């Protein structure tokens, strides 16, 4: 995995020493879509960090100032040249543009070094922060999927389905916007 550096961040492979930082944001994930990733305790975080360290498609987001892992950008390749991307952050570090900085760096990496042609993200309709992030990344909304997926159940065990938006950007669009310059919102 290539390490990516920005002004305020280092995007890198997870390490065993990242377990406490991972637990800090996954003991109670902020978005329902990450509920299945919830960690019960630090022991579970230690196991999960080892699993994440083996992936080439998960970047730990390290804050240069504090040295802490404050989130991750991850996804998966859909051969031959499409990549699904997602992100999650420790809420204590929100509102500083760090998620935008991390996602911009990963998108540039995917387009410039991995030969990716198209990048997309799924965002639930109630996740306004991620919708705004997609727009800042130059992505366009491509579709709305009604009752697309369920992350939770009600008290009776019935799935609660949520509506999901799809955002995407093509490499040629990204290049035409000045190599990933944010779009106007």
N, C-alpha and C positions, 0 to 999 in steps of 0.2 A: 504494500500500500504506500502510496505517495503521501508524504506529509505536506500540508498546505499551510502557509503562514500568511496572515493578514496583519494590519496595523495593531489590532487588539487581541487577535486569536491565533491559536495553533490548532489545526484540524489534523488529527492523527488517529492511529490505532489505539483502542483501549488497552490499558495495562492493569495488572493485578492490583496495584495501589489505588486504582480509581473507584474501588467498591463503595467507599463512604460517600463520595460525590454522586455516584450513580443512585445509591439508596436515597440521597437527599431529594432527588426529583422523581424517583419511581416508587417511593413508598406510598405516594398518593398522587398518581398522575393527574395533571390538570385537565386533560381532555378525555372524554369517555372512550374515544377510539384507542386509547392506550391502556384501558382498564385491564386488558389481558396481560399487560407487561408489569403490572403492579408487583412489587417485591414485599414479602412479608417481614423480612428481617435482614440484617447485615450479612448473615450466612448465605442467604439466597442471592444477595448482591454480589458476593465474592464468586459464586458459581456463574452468575450471569456475565460478569466482567470477563471471565475466561472464555465463555462462548463468544462474546462480542469481539474479543481480541483476535479471533480466528477469521473474522469476516473482512473481505476487501471492500464491502459496500456499506460499512458503518464507520462514520467519522466521529470520534469523541471531539467535543468542542471545549478546548481548554482556554480559559481566560488568562491572558498574559499577566495581567495585574495581580490577580490572586493566586494563580497557579492551579486553580480548581477546575475540574470538569463541570461545565454548567449546562450541558445538554448534548444532543447528538443530531447529526444529519445522516439519514440512511435511505435505503431504497433497494431496488433490484432491477437487473437488466431483463428486458424482454427482447430476446434476439430478433433481428440482428442489431438494431441500433436505437432502441427506445429504452428510456430509463424512467422508472417511477420513483419519485423522491418524496421524502417526508422529513419532519423535524420535530423535536420536542426540546423544551428548555426548562431549566430550573426557574420557577417563577420569581425567585429573589433577584434574578438578573434581568428581568423584563423591562421594557421601556427604554432601553439604551441602544437599540438598533443592532444588537449582537446577533440575533437570529437572521436578520437581513444580511449582515456581513458574512456570516457562516454560509448561508444558502447561496449567496452570490459567488463565493469562492468555490464551492462544490460544483455549481452549475458551470462555471468557467472551466474547471478541471475536467468535467465530463465532456463538454463540447470540444475542448482543445486537445486533450490527451487520450481520451477513451473512444473517440470516433462516434460519439452519440449524435444522432440526428434530431431526436425529439425527446423532450422531458415533460412529464406531466405530474400533477399532484391531485389527490382527492382531498377535499376539505368539507367538513360537515357545515350545513347552512348556519348553525349557531356559532361557529368559530370565526368571528369577524376578524380577529387579529391575524389568523392564518390567511384569510381571504385578502386582507390588505397586503400582507407579505407577498403573496403570489403576484399581486398587481405591481408592487415595487420591484419584483424580479422581472417584470416585463411580460409576464404570462397573461394570457387572455382566458376568460371563462368560456369553456367549450360546451358545457352541458350541465343539466340538473337531473339527477337520478332520484326519483321519488321512492321513499322507503327502501333505500338501496341496501342497507346493512343494519345489523343489530349488534350492539356492544353490551347491552344490558337487558335484564328482564324485569318485569313488574313483580309485585308481591306474590302473584299466582304462578310465576315462572313463565309468563308469556313474553316472547321477545318484543322489545320496543325498537321499532325500526326508525331510522333517521334518514333524512334527505341529505344527499351529498352532491357537491359541485365538483366538476373537473376543470382544472386549469392546465394550460400547456403552453410551451414555447418551442419553436423550431430553431435549429442552429442558425439558419439564415436570418431569422427574425432577430435573434440575439445579436448577431454580428451587425445587422442593420441599425440596431439601437446603440451602437458605440460599444460593442463588446460587453453587453450586459448592463448598460446604464439603466437605472430605474426608469420606468415609465411614469408619466404624470398621472396623479390620482385626482 
